[in-house]
Amino acid sequence: MDTLIFVLFLYVLLTIPVFVLLMLFAVLTRSARLRRAAEVVSLSACAALLVLTFERAFEKPLLWIVVVLLVAVLAFGVSTIVKAARERP
C-alpha cells in the first residue's frame, strides 16, 4: 500500500509541469485539443490526490473537508468535459 501511495504522490507532482506546459502550448497555438488534454491531466491528478487524501482522512478527520472539495471539483470537471463533448458537432 505504501508503494501505491508513493506512486500516486509522484504522479500528482509530475502532472503539475505537464499541465502547465500543455496549457501554455494550448494558449499559444489556440488548440482546443491541447486544452482538453490539459483538463484531462488536471482531473486525473485530482483523482489521484483524492485517493491520497481519502486514505489519510481516516487518521485526520479534518481532511474530510478536502475529500468533499476534491469530489466536487472532479464531478464538476468531468461534467464540463462531457457537456463540451456533447455540444461538439
Biopython code that builds the backbone (N, CA, C, O; Angstrom):
import numpy as np
from Bio.PDB.StructureBuilder import StructureBuilder

atoms = [
    (1, "MET", "N", (0.820, -1.190, 0.000)),
    (1, "MET", "CA", (0.000, 0.000, 0.000)),
    (1, "MET", "C", (0.865, 1.254, 0.000)),
    (1, "MET", "O", (0.509, 2.258, -0.617)),
    (2, "ASP", "N", (1.993, 1.197, 0.688)),
    (2, "ASP", "CA", (2.878, 2.361, 0.728)),
    (2, "ASP", "C", (3.447, 2.671, -0.652)),
    (2, "ASP", "O", (3.646, 3.838, -0.988)),
    (3, "THR", "N", (3.710, 1.649, -1.449)),
    (3, "THR", "CA", (4.233, 1.865, -2.792)),
    (3, "THR", "C", (3.194, 2.556, -3.663)),
    (3, "THR", "O", (3.536, 3.447, -4.441)),
    (4, "LEU", "N", (1.936, 2.161, -3.546)),
    (4, "LEU", "CA", (0.868, 2.796, -4.315)),
    (4, "LEU", "C", (0.719, 4.258, -3.938)),
    (4, "LEU", "O", (0.548, 5.108, -4.812)),
    (5, "ILE", "N", (0.781, 4.558, -2.672)),
    (5, "ILE", "CA", (0.673, 5.946, -2.212)),
    (5, "ILE", "C", (1.840, 6.767, -2.736)),
    (5, "ILE", "O", (1.656, 7.905, -3.167)),
    (6, "PHE", "N", (3.028, 6.203, -2.702)),
    (6, "PHE", "CA", (4.208, 6.897, -3.210)),
    (6, "PHE", "C", (4.086, 7.152, -4.712)),
    (6, "PHE", "O", (4.410, 8.242, -5.184)),
    (7, "VAL", "N", (3.627, 6.166, -5.456)),
    (7, "VAL", "CA", (3.469, 6.321, -6.908)),
    (7, "VAL", "C", (2.404, 7.367, -7.223)),
    (7, "VAL", "O", (2.596, 8.187, -8.120)),
    (8, "LEU", "N", (1.291, 7.352, -6.504)),
    (8, "LEU", "CA", (0.258, 8.357, -6.725)),
    (8, "LEU", "C", (0.760, 9.758, -6.399)),
    (8, "LEU", "O", (0.443, 10.714, -7.108)),
    (9, "PHE", "N", (1.534, 9.883, -5.337)),
    (9, "PHE", "CA", (2.103, 11.182, -4.986)),
    (9, "PHE", "C", (3.049, 11.672, -6.071)),
    (9, "PHE", "O", (3.009, 12.846, -6.439)),
    (10, "LEU", "N", (3.897, 10.796, -6.587)),
    (10, "LEU", "CA", (4.785, 11.182, -7.690)),
    (10, "LEU", "C", (3.989, 11.565, -8.925)),
    (10, "LEU", "O", (4.354, 12.502, -9.635)),
    (11, "TYR", "N", (2.901, 10.845, -9.186)),
    (11, "TYR", "CA", (2.060, 11.174, -10.334)),
    (11, "TYR", "C", (1.467, 12.574, -10.199)),
    (11, "TYR", "O", (1.452, 13.343, -11.160)),
    (12, "VAL", "N", (0.983, 12.898, -9.011)),
    (12, "VAL", "CA", (0.426, 14.233, -8.781)),
    (12, "VAL", "C", (1.499, 15.289, -9.000)),
    (12, "VAL", "O", (1.237, 16.323, -9.615)),
    (13, "LEU", "N", (2.697, 15.040, -8.505)),
    (13, "LEU", "CA", (3.778, 16.005, -8.686)),
    (13, "LEU", "C", (4.188, 16.150, -10.147)),
    (13, "LEU", "O", (4.523, 17.249, -10.590)),
    (14, "LEU", "N", (4.164, 15.062, -10.890)),
    (14, "LEU", "CA", (4.560, 15.121, -12.300)),
    (14, "LEU", "C", (3.489, 15.746, -13.183)),
    (14, "LEU", "O", (3.805, 16.291, -14.240)),
    (15, "THR", "N", (2.249, 15.678, -12.775)),
    (15, "THR", "CA", (1.200, 16.268, -13.603)),
    (15, "THR", "C", (1.202, 17.790, -13.565)),
    (15, "THR", "O", (0.663, 18.421, -14.473)),
    (16, "ILE", "N", (1.781, 18.382, -12.561)),
    (16, "ILE", "CA", (1.801, 19.845, -12.461)),
    (16, "ILE", "C", (2.571, 20.466, -13.625)),
    (16, "ILE", "O", (2.014, 21.323, -14.311)),
    (17, "PRO", "N", (3.830, 20.076, -13.884)),
    (17, "PRO", "CA", (4.516, 20.692, -15.036)),
    (17, "PRO", "C", (3.909, 20.273, -16.378)),
    (17, "PRO", "O", (3.929, 21.045, -17.337)),
    (18, "VAL", "N", (3.373, 19.058, -16.444)),
    (18, "VAL", "CA", (2.734, 18.615, -17.694)),
    (18, "VAL", "C", (1.512, 19.484, -17.975)),
    (18, "VAL", "O", (1.301, 19.902, -19.113)),
    (19, "PHE", "N", (0.716, 19.757, -16.963)),
    (19, "PHE", "CA", (-0.454, 20.607, -17.123)),
    (19, "PHE", "C", (-0.051, 22.021, -17.550)),
    (19, "PHE", "O", (-0.656, 22.597, -18.454)),
    (20, "VAL", "N", (0.953, 22.563, -16.908)),
    (20, "VAL", "CA", (1.405, 23.924, -17.239)),
    (20, "VAL", "C", (1.894, 23.993, -18.688)),
    (20, "VAL", "O", (1.556, 24.926, -19.416)),
    (21, "LEU", "N", (2.679, 23.016, -19.098)),
    (21, "LEU", "CA", (3.183, 23.019, -20.482)),
    (21, "LEU", "C", (2.058, 22.836, -21.498)),
    (21, "LEU", "O", (2.032, 23.515, -22.524)),
    (22, "LEU", "N", (1.138, 21.932, -21.218)),
    (22, "LEU", "CA", (0.021, 21.735, -22.136)),
    (22, "LEU", "C", (-0.830, 22.996, -22.260)),
    (22, "LEU", "O", (-1.229, 23.368, -23.363)),
    (23, "MET", "N", (-1.107, 23.646, -21.151)),
    (23, "MET", "CA", (-1.898, 24.876, -21.218)),
    (23, "MET", "C", (-1.132, 25.996, -21.909)),
    (23, "MET", "O", (-1.725, 26.801, -22.627)),
    (24, "LEU", "N", (0.156, 26.053, -21.704)),
    (24, "LEU", "CA", (0.971, 27.074, -22.379)),
    (24, "LEU", "C", (0.912, 26.877, -23.891)),
    (24, "LEU", "O", (0.691, 27.832, -24.636)),
    (25, "PHE", "N", (1.106, 25.656, -24.339)),
    (25, "PHE", "CA", (1.037, 25.388, -25.771)),
    (25, "PHE", "C", (-0.389, 25.556, -26.300)),
    (25, "PHE", "O", (-0.578, 25.960, -27.448)),
    (26, "ALA", "N", (-1.373, 25.257, -25.489)),
    (26, "ALA", "CA", (-2.765, 25.442, -25.916)),
    (26, "ALA", "C", (-3.086, 26.914, -26.119)),
    (26, "ALA", "O", (-3.792, 27.278, -27.059)),
    (27, "VAL", "N", (-2.571, 27.752, -25.242)),
    (27, "VAL", "CA", (-2.806, 29.192, -25.390)),
    (27, "VAL", "C", (-2.035, 29.739, -26.584)),
    (27, "VAL", "O", (-2.558, 30.550, -27.348)),
    (28, "LEU", "N", (-0.808, 29.300, -26.741)),
    (28, "LEU", "CA", (-0.001, 29.813, -27.851)),
    (28, "LEU", "C", (-0.534, 29.375, -29.208)),
    (28, "LEU", "O", (-0.504, 30.149, -30.165)),
    (29, "THR", "N", (-1.017, 28.152, -29.299)),
    (29, "THR", "CA", (-1.488, 27.633, -30.582)),
    (29, "THR", "C", (-3.008, 27.713, -30.738)),
    (29, "THR", "O", (-3.539, 27.415, -31.807)),
    (30, "ARG", "N", (-3.704, 28.115, -29.678)),
    (30, "ARG", "CA", (-5.167, 28.176, -29.664)),
    (30, "ARG", "C", (-5.788, 26.824, -30.018)),
    (30, "ARG", "O", (-6.791, 26.749, -30.728)),
    (31, "SER", "N", (-5.178, 25.778, -29.513)),
    (31, "SER", "CA", (-5.622, 24.417, -29.808)),
    (31, "SER", "C", (-6.612, 23.942, -28.745)),
    (31, "SER", "O", (-6.315, 23.930, -27.551)),
    (32, "ALA", "N", (-7.792, 23.553, -29.214)),
    (32, "ALA", "CA", (-8.805, 23.037, -28.288)),
    (32, "ALA", "C", (-8.425, 21.646, -27.785)),
    (32, "ALA", "O", (-8.740, 21.281, -26.653)),
    (33, "ARG", "N", (-7.754, 20.881, -28.627)),
    (33, "ARG", "CA", (-7.342, 19.530, -28.205)),
    (33, "ARG", "C", (-6.304, 19.568, -27.098)),
    (33, "ARG", "O", (-6.357, 18.764, -26.167)),
    (34, "LEU", "N", (-5.357, 20.498, -27.192)),
    (34, "LEU", "CA", (-4.359, 20.617, -26.131)),
    (34, "LEU", "C", (-4.997, 21.101, -24.833)),
    (34, "LEU", "O", (-4.625, 20.657, -23.747)),
    (35, "ARG", "N", (-5.957, 22.013, -24.950)),
    (35, "ARG", "CA", (-6.653, 22.491, -23.762)),
    (35, "ARG", "C", (-7.431, 21.351, -23.113)),
    (35, "ARG", "O", (-7.433, 21.215, -21.890)),
    (36, "ARG", "N", (-8.085, 20.539, -23.923)),
    (36, "ARG", "CA", (-8.840, 19.398, -23.403)),
    (36, "ARG", "C", (-7.888, 18.380, -22.760)),
    (36, "ARG", "O", (-8.200, 17.804, -21.718)),
    (37, "ALA", "N", (-6.735, 18.167, -23.384)),
    (37, "ALA", "CA", (-5.746, 17.247, -22.798)),
    (37, "ALA", "C", (-5.248, 17.770, -21.454)),
    (37, "ALA", "O", (-5.055, 16.993, -20.518)),
    (38, "ALA", "N", (-5.041, 19.076, -21.353)),
    (38, "ALA", "CA", (-4.617, 19.664, -20.079)),
    (38, "ALA", "C", (-5.697, 19.496, -19.015)),
    (38, "ALA", "O", (-5.392, 19.247, -17.848)),
    (39, "GLU", "N", (-6.950, 19.631, -19.415)),
    (39, "GLU", "CA", (-8.044, 19.432, -18.461)),
    (39, "GLU", "C", (-8.099, 17.986, -17.980)),
    (39, "GLU", "O", (-8.330, 17.729, -16.798)),
    (40, "VAL", "N", (-7.889, 17.055, -18.886)),
    (40, "VAL", "CA", (-7.902, 15.638, -18.502)),
    (40, "VAL", "C", (-6.742, 15.325, -17.566)),
    (40, "VAL", "O", (-6.902, 14.580, -16.599)),
    (41, "VAL", "N", (-5.575, 15.894, -17.851)),
    (41, "VAL", "CA", (-4.411, 15.683, -16.978)),
    (41, "VAL", "C", (-4.688, 16.244, -15.585)),
    (41, "VAL", "O", (-4.372, 15.603, -14.582)),
    (42, "SER", "N", (-5.276, 17.433, -15.521)),
    (42, "SER", "CA", (-5.545, 18.019, -14.208)),
    (42, "SER", "C", (-6.613, 17.224, -13.450)),
    (42, "SER", "O", (-6.536, 17.092, -12.228)),
    (43, "LEU", "N", (-7.605, 16.697, -14.167)),
    (43, "LEU", "CA", (-8.616, 15.880, -13.490)),
    (43, "LEU", "C", (-8.057, 14.545, -13.017)),
    (43, "LEU", "O", (-8.461, 14.038, -11.970)),
    (44, "SER", "N", (-7.140, 13.977, -13.775)),
    (44, "SER", "CA", (-6.523, 12.733, -13.319)),
    (44, "SER", "C", (-5.652, 12.980, -12.084)),
    (44, "SER", "O", (-5.576, 12.133, -11.194)),
    (45, "ALA", "N", (-5.005, 14.132, -12.035)),
    (45, "ALA", "CA", (-4.236, 14.488, -10.839)),
    (45, "ALA", "C", (-5.166, 14.698, -9.651)),
    (45, "ALA", "O", (-4.839, 14.330, -8.522)),
    (46, "CYS", "N", (-6.323, 15.290, -9.910)),
    (46, "CYS", "CA", (-7.312, 15.492, -8.859)),
    (46, "CYS", "C", (-7.805, 14.144, -8.328)),
    (46, "CYS", "O", (-7.989, 13.981, -7.122)),
    (47, "ALA", "N", (-8.016, 13.188, -9.219)),
    (47, "ALA", "CA", (-8.456, 11.857, -8.798)),
    (47, "ALA", "C", (-7.382, 11.157, -7.968)),
    (47, "ALA", "O", (-7.689, 10.512, -6.966)),
    (48, "ALA", "N", (-6.129, 11.284, -8.383)),
    (48, "ALA", "CA", (-5.039, 10.681, -7.616)),
    (48, "ALA", "C", (-4.911, 11.343, -6.246)),
    (48, "ALA", "O", (-4.681, 10.669, -5.242)),
    (49, "LEU", "N", (-5.061, 12.655, -6.214)),
    (49, "LEU", "CA", (-4.994, 13.372, -4.942)),
    (49, "LEU", "C", (-6.175, 13.006, -4.049)),
    (49, "LEU", "O", (-6.050, 12.975, -2.825)),
    (50, "LEU", "N", (-7.314, 12.731, -4.663)),
    (50, "LEU", "CA", (-8.478, 12.295, -3.899)),
    (50, "LEU", "C", (-8.206, 10.963, -3.208)),
    (50, "LEU", "O", (-8.561, 10.782, -2.044)),
    (51, "VAL", "N", (-7.584, 10.041, -3.915)),
    (51, "VAL", "CA", (-7.249, 8.744, -3.313)),
    (51, "VAL", "C", (-6.269, 8.932, -2.153)),
    (51, "VAL", "O", (-6.422, 8.317, -1.097)),
    (52, "LEU", "N", (-5.276, 9.773, -2.354)),
    (52, "LEU", "CA", (-4.296, 10.019, -1.286)),
    (52, "LEU", "C", (-4.949, 10.655, -0.064)),
    (52, "LEU", "O", (-4.692, 10.245, 1.067)),
    (53, "THR", "N", (-5.779, 11.639, -0.292)),
    (53, "THR", "CA", (-6.424, 12.340, 0.819)),
    (53, "THR", "C", (-7.432, 11.451, 1.529)),
    (53, "THR", "O", (-7.545, 11.486, 2.755)),
    (54, "PHE", "N", (-8.168, 10.650, 0.754)),
    (54, "PHE", "CA", (-9.148, 9.744, 1.346)),
    (54, "PHE", "C", (-8.461, 8.741, 2.278)),
    (54, "PHE", "O", (-8.978, 8.421, 3.348)),
    (55, "GLU", "N", (-7.313, 8.259, 1.865)),
    (55, "GLU", "CA", (-6.578, 7.297, 2.680)),
    (55, "GLU", "C", (-6.106, 7.925, 3.993)),
    (55, "GLU", "O", (-6.093, 7.266, 5.032)),
    (56, "ARG", "N", (-5.721, 9.194, 3.940)),
    (56, "ARG", "CA", (-5.239, 9.876, 5.147)),
    (56, "ARG", "C", (-6.375, 10.432, 6.003)),
    (56, "ARG", "O", (-6.171, 10.728, 7.180)),
    (57, "ALA", "N", (-7.573, 10.577, 5.425)),
    (57, "ALA", "CA", (-8.683, 11.206, 6.146)),
    (57, "ALA", "C", (-9.154, 10.369, 7.333)),
    (57, "ALA", "O", (-9.750, 10.913, 8.263)),
    (58, "PHE", "N", (-8.903, 9.068, 7.323)),
    (58, "PHE", "CA", (-9.296, 8.244, 8.462)),
    (58, "PHE", "C", (-8.445, 8.544, 9.690)),
    (58, "PHE", "O", (-8.879, 8.329, 10.821)),
    (59, "GLU", "N", (-7.232, 9.041, 9.463)),
    (59, "GLU", "CA", (-6.346, 9.388, 10.577)),
    (59, "GLU", "C", (-6.564, 10.821, 11.051)),
    (59, "GLU", "O", (-6.448, 11.114, 12.241)),
    (60, "LYS", "N", (-6.885, 11.717, 10.104)),
    (60, "LYS", "CA", (-7.085, 13.134, 10.434)),
    (60, "LYS", "C", (-8.456, 13.552, 9.913)),
    (60, "LYS", "O", (-8.613, 13.778, 8.713)),
    (61, "PRO", "N", (-9.435, 13.658, 10.779)),
    (61, "PRO", "CA", (-10.809, 13.925, 10.351)),
    (61, "PRO", "C", (-10.995, 15.254, 9.619)),
    (61, "PRO", "O", (-11.943, 15.395, 8.847)),
    (62, "LEU", "N", (-10.137, 16.205, 9.837)),
    (62, "LEU", "CA", (-10.261, 17.497, 9.160)),
    (62, "LEU", "C", (-10.069, 17.363, 7.644)),
    (62, "LEU", "O", (-10.527, 18.216, 6.883)),
    (63, "LEU", "N", (-9.405, 16.313, 7.213)),
    (63, "LEU", "CA", (-9.182, 16.103, 5.783)),
    (63, "LEU", "C", (-10.443, 15.702, 5.035)),
    (63, "LEU", "O", (-10.442, 15.687, 3.804)),
    (64, "TRP", "N", (-11.521, 15.374, 5.745)),
    (64, "TRP", "CA", (-12.762, 15.028, 5.055)),
    (64, "TRP", "C", (-13.313, 16.223, 4.281)),
    (64, "TRP", "O", (-13.988, 16.055, 3.265)),
    (65, "ILE", "N", (-13.027, 17.418, 4.761)),
    (65, "ILE", "CA", (-13.429, 18.626, 4.024)),
    (65, "ILE", "C", (-12.721, 18.664, 2.678)),
    (65, "ILE", "O", (-13.328, 18.989, 1.658)),
    (66, "VAL", "N", (-11.448, 18.335, 2.678)),
    (66, "VAL", "CA", (-10.672, 18.316, 1.435)),
    (66, "VAL", "C", (-11.192, 17.218, 0.507)),
    (66, "VAL", "O", (-11.255, 17.408, -0.708)),
    (67, "VAL", "N", (-11.561, 16.083, 1.073)),
    (67, "VAL", "CA", (-12.101, 14.989, 0.259)),
    (67, "VAL", "C", (-13.387, 15.433, -0.429)),
    (67, "VAL", "O", (-13.574, 15.172, -1.618)),
    (68, "VAL", "N", (-14.260, 16.091, 0.294)),
    (68, "VAL", "CA", (-15.519, 16.567, -0.287)),
    (68, "VAL", "C", (-15.247, 17.600, -1.377)),
    (68, "VAL", "O", (-15.882, 17.566, -2.431)),
    (69, "LEU", "N", (-14.321, 18.508, -1.139)),
    (69, "LEU", "CA", (-13.985, 19.517, -2.147)),
    (69, "LEU", "C", (-13.373, 18.880, -3.396)),
    (69, "LEU", "O", (-13.684, 19.298, -4.511)),
    (70, "LEU", "N", (-12.522, 17.891, -3.230)),
    (70, "LEU", "CA", (-11.934, 17.208, -4.382)),
    (70, "LEU", "C", (-12.986, 16.447, -5.179)),
    (70, "LEU", "O", (-12.931, 16.416, -6.408)),
    (71, "VAL", "N", (-13.933, 15.838, -4.495)),
    (71, "VAL", "CA", (-15.023, 15.155, -5.195)),
    (71, "VAL", "C", (-15.849, 16.161, -5.988)),
    (71, "VAL", "O", (-16.245, 15.886, -7.121)),
    (72, "ALA", "N", (-16.109, 17.324, -5.399)),
    (72, "ALA", "CA", (-16.875, 18.360, -6.099)),
    (72, "ALA", "C", (-16.125, 18.860, -7.330)),
    (72, "ALA", "O", (-16.722, 19.021, -8.394)),
    (73, "VAL", "N", (-14.837, 19.105, -7.195)),
    (73, "VAL", "CA", (-14.028, 19.563, -8.328)),
    (73, "VAL", "C", (-13.988, 18.504, -9.418)),
    (73, "VAL", "O", (-14.109, 18.826, -10.600)),
    (74, "LEU", "N", (-13.824, 17.263, -9.039)),
    (74, "LEU", "CA", (-13.775, 16.172, -10.000)),
    (74, "LEU", "C", (-15.119, 16.008, -10.717)),
    (74, "LEU", "O", (-15.150, 15.823, -11.934)),
    (75, "ALA", "N", (-16.208, 16.074, -9.987)),
    (75, "ALA", "CA", (-17.534, 15.945, -10.606)),
    (75, "ALA", "C", (-17.810, 17.118, -11.547)),
    (75, "ALA", "O", (-18.328, 16.918, -12.646)),
    (76, "PHE", "N", (-17.473, 18.324, -11.131)),
    (76, "PHE", "CA", (-17.688, 19.491, -11.982)),
    (76, "PHE", "C", (-16.825, 19.423, -13.241)),
    (76, "PHE", "O", (-17.295, 19.737, -14.334)),
    (77, "GLY", "N", (-15.574, 19.016, -13.091)),
    (77, "GLY", "CA", (-14.676, 18.924, -14.242)),
    (77, "GLY", "C", (-15.115, 17.883, -15.251)),
    (77, "GLY", "O", (-15.086, 18.119, -16.458)),
    (78, "VAL", "N", (-15.522, 16.728, -14.744)),
    (78, "VAL", "CA", (-15.989, 15.665, -15.646)),
    (78, "VAL", "C", (-17.276, 16.088, -16.344)),
    (78, "VAL", "O", (-17.443, 15.843, -17.539)),
    (79, "SER", "N", (-18.185, 16.720, -15.608)),
    (79, "SER", "CA", (-19.436, 17.161, -16.233)),
    (79, "SER", "C", (-19.186, 18.240, -17.271)),
    (79, "SER", "O", (-19.882, 18.284, -18.286)),
    (80, "THR", "N", (-18.224, 19.102, -17.049)),
    (80, "THR", "CA", (-17.884, 20.136, -18.021)),
    (80, "THR", "C", (-17.310, 19.519, -19.292)),
    (80, "THR", "O", (-17.660, 19.935, -20.397)),
    (81, "ILE", "N", (-16.444, 18.543, -19.145)),
    (81, "ILE", "CA", (-15.858, 17.885, -20.316)),
    (81, "ILE", "C", (-16.919, 17.110, -21.093)),
    (81, "ILE", "O", (-16.931, 17.136, -22.323)),
    (82, "VAL", "N", (-17.808, 16.424, -20.381)),
    (82, "VAL", "CA", (-18.869, 15.667, -21.053)),
    (82, "VAL", "C", (-19.819, 16.620, -21.778)),
    (82, "VAL", "O", (-20.237, 16.347, -22.904)),
    (83, "LYS", "N", (-20.155, 17.726, -21.141)),
    (83, "LYS", "CA", (-21.052, 18.703, -21.762)),
    (83, "LYS", "C", (-20.416, 19.314, -23.011)),
    (83, "LYS", "O", (-21.097, 19.515, -24.016)),
    (84, "ALA", "N", (-19.136, 19.607, -22.956)),
    (84, "ALA", "CA", (-18.446, 20.161, -24.131)),
    (84, "ALA", "C", (-18.338, 19.127, -25.248)),
    (84, "ALA", "O", (-18.393, 19.478, -26.426)),
    (85, "ALA", "N", (-18.186, 17.873, -24.889)),
    (85, "ALA", "CA", (-18.112, 16.825, -25.908)),
    (85, "ALA", "C", (-19.467, 16.612, -26.580)),
    (85, "ALA", "O", (-19.519, 16.322, -27.775)),
    (86, "ARG", "N", (-20.543, 16.748, -25.848)),
    (86, "ARG", "CA", (-21.878, 16.585, -26.428)),
    (86, "ARG", "C", (-22.246, 17.759, -27.340)),
    (86, "ARG", "O", (-22.966, 17.580, -28.322)),
    (87, "GLU", "N", (-21.756, 18.950, -27.019)),
    (87, "GLU", "CA", (-22.067, 20.139, -27.816)),
    (87, "GLU", "C", (-21.288, 20.175, -29.124)),
    (87, "GLU", "O", (-21.685, 20.850, -30.074)),
    (88, "ARG", "N", (-20.188, 19.453, -29.168)),
    (88, "ARG", "CA", (-19.370, 19.435, -30.364)),
    (88, "ARG", "C", (-20.111, 18.693, -31.475)),
    (88, "ARG", "O", (-20.629, 17.600, -31.244)),
    (89, "PRO", "N", (-20.168, 19.276, -32.687)),
    (89, "PRO", "CA", (-20.917, 18.613, -33.774)),
    (89, "PRO", "C", (-20.275, 17.374, -34.313)),
    (89, "PRO", "O", (-20.816, 16.744, -35.222)),
]
sb = StructureBuilder()
sb.init_structure("model")
sb.init_model(0)
sb.init_chain("A")
sb.init_seg("    ")
for serial, (resi, resn, name, xyz) in enumerate(atoms, 1):
    if name == "N":
        sb.init_residue(resn, " ", resi, " ")
    sb.init_atom(name, np.array(xyz, "f"), 0.0, 1.0, " ", f" {name:<3s}", serial, name[0])
structure = sb.get_structure()
